[in-house]
Amino acid sequence: MDTYETLNSMLVKLFRDVVEIEQKAIITQEYQDITNNDIHVIQAIGTGKPKNMSTIARELSVTVGTLTIAMNSLVKKGYVNRERGKQDRRVVYISLSEKGREAFRNYEDFHRRMIDDVLKELEPEETKALVKALVKLDQWFHKIQQI
C-alpha cells in the first residue's frame, strides 16, 4: 500500500473507530438516553460559567437553530438547565445540571484514559512526532473550513 492509500485508510478507520469506541464507552447503562451528539453538546457547555446559545453553537460549528433542537432534548432529559439573562431577557444561558456534570466527567475520564493508554505505547520521540502531525492536521482542517 502506498503512502496515500495508507493515510486515507488510517484516517477513515481512526475516525470511525473513535466514534464507535466513544459511543460504547460513554453511552453506558447510566447514560443510555444520550447520543454521541448529546455528549458533544454537553462537552461544549462544560462545567464553567453558563454560556449563551450563540457561544455554544459557534464552538460546535452549528446554527443556533440546530443547537436549539439538541438543547430541548437535553433539557427534557435533565442534563441541561436553561435560564434567561437578568440584564437581557432575550439571552438564554445554558449550564449543566448535576446529571449533566456527571455525564461530562464520565466523558472527560474516558478521554483521559484513552490518551493515557495511547501514550503508554509510544516512545517520547513518537509522542512528539504524533503531536506535531496532529497539530498540522488540525490546522489543515481549520484552513479548509475557511474556503
QUIVEN-V908645 format. One record per backbone hydrogen bond with DSSP energy under -1.0 kcal/mol. NH is the residue of the N-H (numbers start at 1). CO is the residue of the C=O. E is the energy in kcal/mol with one decimal. If there is no record, write none. Layout:
# QUIVEN-V908645
((NH & CO & E) (NH & CO & E))
This chain:
# QUIVEN-V908645
((6 & 2 & -2.5) (7 & 3 & -3.0) (8 & 4 & -2.9) (9 & 5 & -2.6) (10 & 6 & -2.9) (11 & 7 & -2.8) (12 & 8 & -2.2) (13 & 9 & -2.6) (14 & 10 & -3.2) (15 & 11 & -2.2) (16 & 12 & -2.2) (17 & 13 & -3.0) (18 & 14 & -2.9) (19 & 15 & -2.1) (20 & 16 & -2.6) (21 & 17 & -3.2) (22 & 18 & -2.8) (23 & 19 & -2.3) (24 & 20 & -2.2) (25 & 21 & -2.5) (26 & 22 & -2.7) (27 & 23 & -2.1) (28 & 26 & -2.0) (34 & 31 & -1.4) (39 & 35 & -2.3) (40 & 36 & -1.8) (41 & 37 & -1.9) (42 & 38 & -2.7) (43 & 39 & -2.3) (44 & 40 & -1.9) (45 & 41 & -2.0) (46 & 42 & -2.3) (51 & 94 & -2.2) (56 & 52 & -1.8) (57 & 53 & -2.9) (58 & 54 & -2.5) (59 & 55 & -2.0) (60 & 56 & -1.9) (62 & 57 & -2.3) (67 & 63 & -2.3) (68 & 64 & -2.4) (69 & 65 & -1.3) (70 & 66 & -1.6) (71 & 67 & -3.1) (72 & 68 & -2.6) (73 & 69 & -1.5) (74 & 70 & -2.2) (75 & 71 & -2.7) (76 & 72 & -2.2) (77 & 73 & -2.0) (78 & 75 & -1.0) (79 & 74 & -2.4) (80 & 74 & -1.0) (81 & 95 & -3.5) (83 & 93 & -2.5) (85 & 91 & -2.9) (91 & 88 & -1.7) (93 & 83 & -3.9) (94 & 51 & -3.5) (95 & 81 & -2.2) (97 & 79 & -2.0) (101 & 97 & -2.6) (102 & 98 & -2.1) (103 & 99 & -2.0) (104 & 100 & -2.4) (105 & 101 & -2.5) (106 & 102 & -2.2) (107 & 103 & -2.3) (108 & 104 & -2.7) (109 & 105 & -2.7) (110 & 106 & -2.1) (111 & 107 & -2.1) (112 & 108 & -2.4) (113 & 109 & -2.6) (114 & 110 & -2.4) (115 & 111 & -2.5) (116 & 112 & -2.6) (117 & 113 & -2.6) (118 & 114 & -2.2) (119 & 115 & -2.8) (120 & 116 & -1.7) (121 & 118 & -1.2) (122 & 119 & -1.1) (127 & 123 & -2.4) (128 & 124 & -2.3) (129 & 125 & -2.3) (130 & 126 & -2.7) (131 & 127 & -2.7) (132 & 128 & -2.3) (133 & 129 & -2.5) (134 & 130 & -2.7) (135 & 131 & -2.4) (136 & 132 & -1.9) (137 & 133 & -2.4) (138 & 134 & -2.7) (139 & 135 & -2.4) (140 & 136 & -2.2) (141 & 137 & -2.3) (142 & 138 & -2.3) (143 & 139 & -2.3) (144 & 140 & -2.8) (145 & 141 & -1.5))
